[in-house]
């Protein structure tokens, strides 16, 4: 077996271009990351709402009115019951 070359100066010269390429790519990625984060901070996709706007938009109506086709409380299935054991009230 032959002795490996350990001439550090020669290795630095041989690897200078690839190392500079890696450094340039890392710098470009860092610049793009900073630019992208700056864009996200300036103009996010979803519009921001104040807590008062969120509260008012999520508030439910005070008394919902029953619509046709909805079940009354007596027609709802209780826990432990199946649909066959529920009896509907007789219409008068």
C-alpha positions in Angstrom: 0.0 0.0 0.0 1.2 3.4 -0.8 1.2 6.3 1.6 -1.7 8.7 1.2 -1.0 12.3 0.4 -1.6 14.6 3.4 -0.5 17.8 1.8 -3.2 20.2 3.3 -2.3 23.1 1.0 -2.8 21.0 -2.1 -6.2 19.7 -0.7 -7.3 23.2 0.0 -6.5 24.3 -3.6 -8.4 21.3 -5.0 -11.5 21.8 -2.9 -11.7 25.6 -3.1 -14.3 25.7 -5.9 -16.7 23.1 -4.4 -16.5 24.7 -1.0 -17.2 28.2 -2.5 -20.2 26.7 -4.4 -21.6 25.2 -1.2 -21.1 28.6 0.6 -22.9 30.4 -2.3 -25.8 28.1 -2.2 -26.2 28.4 1.5 -26.0 32.2 1.3 -28.7 32.2 -1.5 -31.0 29.9 0.6 -30.5 32.2 3.6 -31.4 35.3 1.6 -34.5 33.6 0.1 -35.6 32.4 3.6 -35.3 35.9 5.0 -37.2 37.4 2.0 -40.0 34.7 2.3 -40.4 35.3 6.0 -40.5 39.0 5.5 -43.3 38.6 2.9 -45.3 36.4 5.2 -45.0 38.9 8.0 -46.0 41.8 5.8 -49.0 40.2 4.1 -50.3 36.9 5.6 -52.8 34.9 3.5 -55.7 35.1 6.1 -56.9 38.5 7.1 -56.3 39.3 10.7 -59.3 39.9 13.0 -59.5 41.6 16.3 -60.8 39.6 19.2 -64.1 41.6 19.1 -64.6 40.7 15.4 -63.9 37.0 16.1 -66.4 37.0 19.0 -69.1 38.8 17.1 -68.7 36.5 14.0 -68.8 33.3 16.1 -71.8 34.3 18.2 -74.8 32.1 17.6 -78.3 33.5 17.3 -80.0 33.9 20.7 -83.0 31.7 20.0 -83.0 29.5 16.9 -86.4 28.9 15.3 -87.3 25.4 14.3 -87.5 24.8 10.6 -89.6 22.3 8.8 -88.0 18.9 8.7 -86.2 19.3 12.0 -86.9 17.0 15.0 -88.4 18.2 18.2 -87.0 17.3 21.6 -89.4 14.4 22.0 -88.3 12.9 18.7 -84.5 12.8 19.5 -82.8 9.5 20.3 -81.5 9.3 23.8 -78.3 7.5 24.7 -78.8 3.7 24.8 -81.8 3.8 22.5 -81.8 2.6 18.9 -83.9 4.1 16.1 -86.4 1.2 16.3 -87.2 1.8 20.0 -87.9 5.5 19.6 -91.6 6.3 19.3 -92.7 9.4 17.5 -95.5 11.4 19.1 -98.9 11.2 17.5 -100.0 14.2 15.6 -103.4 15.5 16.8 
